[in-house]
Each structure stands twice: as structure tokens, then as C-alpha cells.
Amino acid sequence: MTLGAHLTPLARDHIQNADVVFTGLSDGIIEMWVARMNRDVRSLQSLYREGKSRMQTYREMVETMLTEVRAGKRVCAAFYGHPGVFAWPTHKAIETARSEGYAAHMEPGVSAADCMYADLGFDPGKYGCQHYEASQFMFNQRRLDTAAYLILWQVGLSGDQSFTRFATGAAYRQVLVDVLSRDYPLDHEVILYRAATLPTFRPKIIRVPLAELPTAEADMHFTLVIPPAQPLQPDHHIRERLSALDRELAAQG
């Protein structure tokens, strides 16, 4: 996620020793940095076009990478964050390569979620954590646990059914608020979060009431974090069953 800081030694080795390195990076500075590690670095960003389906772009990415694999080259694809998180082309490229008999491997990386836990200072294991892509969350009926954290990714694209846009507007985020207001009060504080991508940057953290989400800053790189809105509700029946088992074990000992 952050230039230089989050690259593992093994990932660096893959980049340096590849015949061809493809980059799925949206930041030109980071692409230039990767180019210092290998003489043949090719950006996949040129495949994106305004109004063009992202799925078409993703398929073209896969085919571009596999063309070099089929030519007998050792290919490395470097994506920001974890290459398998919200990155359809990486999973599809590996699946296709393996189906054609080529060796393929995904090296894990530091994801935006990892940065989020550190920057916002919460442990997803304390209350639980639910993760959804924002539009997918809107398109489908979900049973929410409001005693846990709710994380909605790519909130700046909320409600995009065309799969061609790079942003939707306040009216679309208002629909998201309407969906969330079924379970959360409108004055509940939510957090817009964007991880730092350069060492000189700071993460962006914007706290607003849920009702003000439509007018808040939120491009496609922002994640919406909704803290718990109620305490955990103990299941006394299950706890008593477990206590009975504990007593039984103690008596046997």
C-alpha cells in the first residue's frame, strides 16, 4: 500500500527476476519505482477507459498477462495492497494459467484493511468485522450485525450498476444511507478512510454522522467504516450449556 514500506523481500525477488513485470497500479510514482527493479515493466492502467466496462478491462488485463506466459516468459504482476483483495484479474489470471498447465502463485501483501486496523486503532476480533463491497451490499439483502464493525469498500462507486464509472455522486450515496438507516441511526458516527500510498502522506480519516455521508468527500479509494451501534448481546442459553460442560469435566477430574 505504501511505497517501499510494504514490499516483502520475496515479492521484491519476484519482481527483480521476472522477464516481464505488469503493474496494476494507479499511482505513476509507484510505477516508476517498480520500474527501477526490472527493465521490462508494463502498465495495465492504459486499458481503463471512461465509459468502458471494468469487466472488459479486467479480461483484457488477464489476456495481456497470459500472452507473455504462453510465450514462455516468467511473468510477474504487481498490484497495490494485497493482490487478491478486490482484484478480479489476479485470481482469474492464476486460474487460467493453472488450467493451461502453467505454474502460478499469488504472493500475499499488506492490504488496505491491514492499514485500516492500524490507523483507526481497532481490532476486528474484539467485536467482529463484516466486509462488503459497497455496491454489492446495496444490490443484495444482507443480515447485519450492528454489534460488529461494518466495512464497505469502494464507497465512492456506491450503486454503480453499469460497471463503467469511476465515481457515483451524492444521490447514489443517499440511497446507501437509506439502506443503512434500516439498521443504524442517522446520527451514528461513521468513518471514511483512505490509506496512505506514499511515505510522506498521512491516511485520510473523515468522521461524519451517517446522515452527512452523501455530501462528504468519497472517491473510489475511500472505505466506509461503521463502528458498532449496540453492545454485544450475550446468549445466556449457550453460555449455560458451556458452563454445564465445564462442570462435568471438572467433576470427572
N, C-alpha and C positions, 0 to 999 in steps of 0.2 A: 504493500500500500504506500509506504513512504520510501522515496528514492534512496537507494543504497542501504537503508537501515534494515529492511525486512527480507533481503535476499539471502537465502541459506547457501552455505558452501556447495552443497550438492546441486542446487539449482544453477548456481554460477558455473559449475563444471559442465553441466548440460549445455548451457548457452555457449560457452567458450569452445566446446569440442564438436558442436554441430556443424554440418555442411551448410545448412540454411537455417536461419532463425526468423520466424514470423512473429510479429508483435501485434497483440490486440490491445494496444494502449492508447488512451485518448489524450495523453499529455505528450506534446512534442519534445519537451525537455527530457522526459524519461526515455523516450525512443532514442534520442541522441546518446544518452548514457548507455543504453543497451548496445548501441552500435559501436561503442568503444571496446566491447568484449568479443565481437565477431565481425569479420569482414563482409559477410553477406547477411544483412539484416533487412527484412522487407516488411513494411507496414501493411496491415489489413484494413486500416481505417479508411482508405480510399474507396472501399467497397460500399460504404454507407452513402446514402443519398436521401435528401429530404423528399418525403412522399413515397419512398421505396419501402416495401415491406421488409422489416428487420429479419423475418424468417428467410426471405430470399437472400439477403446479405449473409446470414449465417450459413446457408447452404453453399454459397459461393466461397466463403472462408474455408469450409471443410474441403471443398473440391480443390481449392488453391493449394492447401497444405498437402493433401493426398497426392496431387500431381507430382510433387517433388519426392514423396515417399516411394511412389511407383517407379520413379526414375532411378531408384537405388540410393538416394541420398539419406543421410542421417539428419532428420528434421526435428527442430525444437520450436515450440510455440510458447511465447512468453506473454502471459496475461497478468493484469494487475490484481492484487489481492490473492485469494485462493482461486486457482484456475478452474475449479469445479463448482464454484458457488455463483449462481446466476450467470452461467456461461454455457449455453447450449452447444455452441460449436466444438468446445473442447471434448465434451462427452461423446458427441457424435463422431468426431474425428477418430477418437480412440476406438470406439465401437466399430467403425468402418474399417480401420486399419487392421484390427484383430480379425474381423470377418474375412479379410482378404489374405490372411496369413502373415501379417507383419507384426513384429513386437511393438507394443505401445504401452506407455506408462505415464501416469499423472503424478507429478511431484507436489505435495501439499505446500501451501503458502500461508502467510498471515492474511486473514480476511478482514473486511470492514467490520464484521461482528467482533472479532478479537480486539480491534482498536476501540470499538464502541464500549465494550465491557471495561476496558482500562480507563478511557477518557471520561465516561459517565460514572464510573465507580460503583457498578453493581454486579453482583454475582448471579448468573442465570440459574444457579442451583438453589438459591435461597428460597425463592417463591415460585420458580418455574418460568419458562420463557416460550412464547409462541411466535413462530416466524412465518410470515406470508408475503408474497409479492402483492403489492397494493391493489393492482387491477384484478388479479386472481381472487383476492379476498372480496372485492366488490361484486364480482360476477357469480360467486357461489355462496350458498348458505353455510355459515360456519357456526359452531357452538363455541362461544368464547368463555374462557375462564378469566373473569375480571380480577381475581385474586393473584394472577400471574402477570408478568410483563407481556405486552403485545408489541411485536416488531413488524412494521410494514415497510418493505423495501421498495425503492424506486417510486416514492410518493409523488414526485413531480410528473410521473406518467399516469397518475391515477385515472382509471376509467377509459383508457385508450383501447377501443375495440378494433381499430384499423391496423394496429401494429406497424404504423408508418410514421408516427410522430415522435419528436424528441422532447416534447413537453405538452401538457394539457394545462388548462387555466383554472382560475378560481371557481368557476361554475362546476367543474368536474370534482374539485376538492370539496365543494359544498355537498355534492352527492355522497362523497366518502364520509363527511361529517354526519350526514343524515343516517348513514348506515351505522356508524359508531355510536350515535346518540341513542340507539336502541339499548345499549348496554352501559354507556358512560354518561355522566352528567356533563353538560356543555361547559361548565366552569372547571372541569378536571384538567389539570396541567399536563400538557404533552410536550415532547421534546423533538425538535428537528435536528438531525445530526449528520455531519459530513466529516469524514476522516481527513487528516492532513496527508497530502501526497508528496510534499517536499519538506525537507528538514527545517526550513525557515518558516514554514506555515504553522498555524495553530488549527486544531479542529474547530469546526463551526458548530456551536451549540446554541440553539434558539428555543427558549421556553415560552409557550403561549397557552392560553386556555383553548380547549378543543374548539370552541365556537369561532376563534380567530384564525384557525388553520387555513381557510380559503385565501386569506389576504396575506399570509406570511410568505417569506421567501422559501421557495422549494423547487429546485431544479431536479433533473433526473438522478443526480448523485446523492440527494438527501434521503435519509432514512427517518421514518417516523417511529419514535419510541413512546409507548404509552405505559406509564408505571401502573402498578396495581391500584384498583379503585376501591377495594374492600379487603378485609383481613381474610386469611385462610380459614375455612370452615372445618373444624375437626369432625371426623367421622367417629363418633363415640362407640358405635356398634363394632366397627372393625378394630378399634383400639382395645376394646374389652375382649374380643376374641384373641388378639395377640397377647394380652396380659394373661389370659387363661392358659395359653400355651406356655408362657414363661413360668407360670406357677407349676404347671405339670412337669416341665423339665427340672425345675428346682426340687420338686418332691422326689423325682427319680434319682437325683444326685445325692 
